Amino acid sequence: MSRALNIPAPTAAALRGRRIKRWLLARPGIARLGVVILLFVVWEIAARFLVDKLFLSPPSRVFTELDAMFETRGVPAALRITAWELAVAFGMSVVIGLAVGLAVGLHRFSHRSLMPIILLLYGIPQVTILPLFILNFGIGPACKIAFGVTHGIFPIIVTVVAGVQNIKPILFTSAKSMGASRWQVFRWVIFPHMIPSFFAGMRLGMTGVLLGVLLAELYVSTAGIGYFTTVFTQNFNPTKLLGLISVLAAMAIALNEIVRPTELRYSCWRME
């Protein structure tokens, strides 16, 4: 007769740990909030006790002096200018990236011939060709929008191509055998299956557009958030600088939240 295995009963501490783990897994927002709070605590301690206040301000001071940053002459107008440039550049990036991505991804010849060129252009450090944008578009909003578009279209193109290429060929064959038109194939076969990669590309493109617009403002602009970032840095004013960066982070989060409802709407069929 085989001996029964003596498996020790879990202790009260182990059971409590498992319950806490299950509770946290069911509420990822709590863990995310905890990480953010921890980062702010580390930032506060470092700014007050470890780093010279001339170079780093604590978050408590940054947020309490946001009003002073907004009251700085030219900052509200700069925020409006940058927000408008970001919106235009992002919209153009989505339209161009989606059109080029579909054209390249849906045809084997264009994919084989054009995709290597797109990847080559994507890999070029675009800040090195910023002088070409200045020569062609000047130092006004057109230069910043164009530079932002070149940063935003490539992630969208690459992800749209990847999403289209991953569609199973049997789906196209089935749709065509049932007499579906090109629009119906796009609406009911291509579009639903490329939604996850397309929205992932939109998020990456959003970050790229923000980076491109700010880089152009840093180097050639006399207005916009990038210009005041340079001004606050040169004046050794970390409080206003970090406040401006916080506003940028809020703008990025707002753009992300604008995209999220659309993504959930068109991806709901995958959750069923």
Summary of the structure (lengths in Angstrom):
residues: 272
radius of gyration: 25.0
end to end distance: 50.0
largest distance: 89.7
contacts: 779
relative contact order: 0.11
helix: 83%
strand: 0%
